[in-house]
């Protein structure tokens, strides 16, 4: 946290403009103000507006509601896998607790590859679409990278589930979980970037609003995971998760690409 204040540059438009206005007031003696100035608004009023804005965005913005559902299911199936991953190796493969923990390296590898490659590809696609549009930008330029994530996640779930079900050599389920982790990060990066680009003046509030439901599913989904795997096994259990994800995740990028601008326009401005 301390390093962030020292190393990272300020990027918030309101803060940068207020600093420039303060400097000009001191230099010239003139009363410079910015569009972000709230006048003599009381601190309690500003806090009330800021603290309730995420809830208001979630209740009034269709695009936030859609992204919340997508992020919630992403997070829910991730935590189902995380909460049952160690027991796969101890109960089904007979490994020790120490050895079972090493398999999380495969998940970390998938995360790392996606975080490094996905961010670069997302920025290049955005820059290419911006150039094609003559310099104009749209949040929908983040959508193309949602589709690979929507395909990679089910592939990883099928691979991981059925190799674990058949109890094949340990590296094959690890490959599947790495593919799954890669898809989770690629899809989540694109969705979060879309939310931030859609609400540039309220990035923190929009991000908080879109992540409320995913916190709930991250808690709730692991509760039924043991019973699901006990009843369906790893093969059909993960296949069920994959099929539901395909039904939600594959149409969503197509809808956003075609109707995203209209959905954003239907929202109510939040002060």
C-alpha positions in Angstrom: 0.0 0.0 0.0 2.8 2.4 0.9 4.6 1.6 -2.3 1.4 2.4 -4.3 1.4 6.0 -3.0 5.1 6.4 -3.8 5.4 4.7 -7.2 2.0 4.8 -8.9 1.0 8.0 -10.7 -2.3 9.7 -9.9 -4.8 8.8 -12.7 -8.2 10.1 -11.3 -9.3 13.0 -13.5 -11.0 14.8 -10.7 -8.0 14.7 -8.4 -5.6 15.8 -11.2 -7.8 18.8 -12.2 -8.3 19.9 -8.6 -4.5 19.9 -8.1 -4.1 22.0 -11.2 -6.9 24.4 -10.1 -5.3 24.8 -6.6 -1.9 25.5 -8.2 -3.4 28.2 -10.6 -5.3 29.8 -7.7 -2.1 30.2 -5.8 -0.2 31.5 -8.8 -2.8 33.9 -10.2 -5.1 34.7 -7.3 -8.1 33.9 -9.5 -10.9 31.5 -8.5 -10.3 28.5 -10.6 -12.7 25.6 -10.2 -13.4 22.2 -11.9 -16.5 20.3 -12.8 -15.7 17.9 -10.0 -15.9 20.6 -7.3 -18.8 20.0 -4.9 -18.9 23.5 -3.5 -19.6 23.6 0.3 -21.3 20.2 0.3 -21.0 18.7 3.8 -18.8 15.7 4.3 -21.8 13.6 5.5 -23.6 14.3 2.3 -20.6 13.3 0.2 -20.2 10.1 2.2 -23.9 9.3 1.8 -23.7 9.7 -1.9 -20.5 7.8 -2.3 -21.4 4.9 -0.1 -24.8 4.4 -1.6 -23.7 4.8 -5.2 -22.7 1.1 -5.8 -26.2 -0.1 -4.7 -27.9 2.5 -6.8 -25.8 1.5 -9.8 -26.7 -2.2 -9.3 -30.4 -1.4 -9.0 -30.6 1.0 -11.9 -28.0 -0.1 -14.5 -29.0 -3.1 -16.7 -25.4 -3.4 -17.9 -24.1 -3.7 -14.3 -26.8 -6.3 -13.5 -25.7 -8.4 -16.5 -22.0 -8.1 -15.7 -22.8 -9.0 -12.0 -24.4 -12.3 -13.1 -21.5 -13.2 -15.3 -18.9 -12.3 -12.7 -20.9 -14.1 -10.0 -21.0 -17.4 -11.8 -17.3 -17.1 -12.7 -16.5 -16.6 -9.1 -18.9 -19.3 -7.9 -17.5 -22.1 -10.0 -13.9 -20.9 -9.2 -14.6 -21.4 -5.5 -16.3 -24.7 -6.1 -13.1 -25.9 -7.7 -10.9 -24.3 -5.1 -12.9 -25.7 -2.2 -12.8 -29.3 -3.5 -9.4 -29.4 -5.2 -7.3 -30.6 -2.3 -9.8 -33.4 -1.4 -9.5 -34.7 -4.9 -5.8 -35.6 -4.3 -6.2 -36.8 -0.7 -9.3 -38.9 -1.2 -9.2 -40.0 -4.8 -5.5 -40.2 -5.4 -4.4 -41.0 -1.9 -1.8 -38.3 -1.6 -0.7 -36.5 1.5 -1.9 -33.0 2.4 1.5 -31.7 1.6 1.6 -33.3 -1.8 -2.0 -32.2 -2.6 -1.0 -28.6 -2.0 1.6 -28.7 -4.7 -1.1 -29.1 -7.3 -2.2 -25.5 -6.8 0.9 -24.6 -8.7 -0.9 -25.7 -11.9 -3.7 -23.3 -11.1 -1.2 -20.5 -10.5 0.5 -21.2 -13.8 -2.8 -20.8 -15.6 -3.5 -17.6 -13.8 -0.1 -16.2 -14.6 -0.2 -17.1 -18.3 -3.6 -15.5 -18.6 -2.8 -12.4 -16.6 0.4 -11.7 -18.7 -0.9 -12.7 -22.1 -4.5 -11.7 -21.7 -3.8 -8.1 -20.7 -1.5 -7.5 -23.6 -4.0 -9.1 -26.1 -6.9 -7.1 -24.7 -5.0 -3.8 -25.1 -3.9 -4.6 -28.6 -7.5 -5.6 -29.6 -8.7 -2.3 -28.1 -6.1 -0.3 -29.9 -6.9 -2.0 -33.2 -10.6 -1.3 -32.9 -9.9 2.3 -31.8 -7.8 2.8 -35.0 -10.5 1.2 -37.2 -13.1 3.6 -35.6 -11.0 6.6 -36.4 -9.8 7.2 -32.8 -13.2 6.8 -31.2 -13.5 4.3 -28.2 -16.3 2.3 -26.8 -16.5 -0.1 -23.8 -17.5 -2.8 -26.3 -13.9 -2.9 -27.5 -13.3 -5.0 -24.4 -15.9 -7.6 -25.4 -13.9 -9.7 -27.9 -11.7 -11.1 -25.1 -14.8 -12.3 -23.2 -15.5 -14.9 -25.8 -12.2 -16.8 -25.5 -12.7 -16.9 -21.8 -16.2 -18.3 -22.3 -14.8 -21.1 -24.4 -11.7 -21.9 -22.3 -13.5 -22.2 -19.0 -15.8 -25.1 -20.2 -12.9 -26.8 -21.9 -10.9 -26.7 -18.7 -13.9 -28.0 -16.6 -14.5 -30.9 -19.0 -10.8 -31.8 -19.1 -10.3 -31.5 -15.3 -13.6 -33.2 -14.4 -13.3 -36.3 -16.6 -9.6 -36.9 -16.1 -10.2 -36.7 -12.3 -13.2 -39.0 -12.7 -11.2 -41.7 -14.5 -8.3 -41.2 -12.1 -5.7 -40.9 -14.8 -2.1 -39.8 -14.3 -2.0 -36.7 -12.0 -0.6 -34.3 -14.6 -3.7 -34.5 -16.8 -6.1 -33.1 -14.2 -3.4 -30.4 -13.5 -3.4 -29.4 -17.1 -7.2 -29.2 -17.1 -7.2 -27.0 -13.9 -4.5 -24.8 -15.5 -6.7 -24.3 -18.6 -9.7 -23.5 -16.4 -7.7 -21.0 -14.4 -6.5 -19.4 -17.6 -10.1 -19.0 -18.8 -11.2 -17.5 -15.5 -8.6 -14.8 -15.6 -9.1 -14.0 -19.3 -12.8 -13.6 -18.9 -12.7 -11.7 -15.6 -10.1 -9.2 -17.0 -12.3 -8.4 -20.0 -15.5 -8.1 -17.9 -13.9 -5.8 -15.3 -12.3 -3.7 -18.0 -15.7 -3.4 -19.7 -17.3 -2.2 -16.4 -14.6 0.4 -15.8 -14.8 1.7 -19.4 -18.6 2.0 -19.1 -18.5 4.1 -16.0 -15.3 6.2 -16.2 -16.4 8.8 -13.6 -17.5 6.2 -11.1 -15.0 3.4 -11.6 -14.7 2.3 -8.0 -18.5 2.3 -7.4 -19.2 0.5 -10.6 -16.6 -2.2 -9.8 -18.0 -2.6 -6.3 -21.6 -2.9 -7.7 -20.5 -5.5 -10.2 -18.7 -7.6 -7.6 -21.4 -7.7 -4.9 -23.1 -10.8 -6.3 -19.8 -12.6 -6.9 -18.9 -12.3 -3.2 -22.2 -14.0 -2.4 -21.7 -16.9 -4.9 -18.1 -17.3 -3.7 -19.5 -18.0 -0.3 -22.6 -20.0 -1.3 -21.5 -22.2 -4.1 -18.9 -24.2 -2.1 -21.6 -25.2 0.3 -23.2 -27.6 -2.1 -20.0 -28.6 -3.9 -19.3 -31.8 -1.8 -22.8 -33.1 -2.2 -22.8 -32.4 -5.9 -19.5 -34.3 -6.5 -20.7 -37.1 -4.2 -23.8 -37.5 -6.3 -22.6 -36.8 -9.8 -18.8 -37.5 -9.5 -16.1 -35.2 -10.8 -17.0 -35.9 -14.5 -20.6 -35.1 -14.6 -20.4 -32.5 -11.7 -17.9 -30.4 -13.6 -19.8 -31.1 -16.9 -22.9 -29.6 -15.3 -21.0 -26.5 -14.3 -19.6 -26.3 -17.8 -23.0 -26.6 -19.6 -24.5 -23.9 -17.4 -21.6 -21.7 -18.0 -21.9 -22.2 -21.8 -25.6 -21.3 -21.6 -24.7 -18.0 -19.8 -21.2 -17.1 -20.9 -21.3 -17.7 -24.7 -24.3 -15.6 -25.6 -23.3 -12.8 -23.2 -20.4 -11.4 -25.3 -22.5 -11.5 -28.4 -25.3 -9.6 -26.7 -22.9 -7.0 -25.3 -21.2 -6.5 -28.7 -24.6 -5.9 -30.4 -26.7 -4.3 -27.7 -24.1 -3.0 -25.1 -24.4 0.6 -26.1 -28.3 0.5 -25.9 -28.2 -1.2 -22.5 -25.8 1.4 -21.2 -28.0 4.2 -22.5 -31.0 2.8 -20.6 -29.3 3.4 -17.2 -30.0 6.4 -15.0 -27.2 8.9 -14.4 -25.7 8.7 -10.9 -24.4 11.8 -9.2 
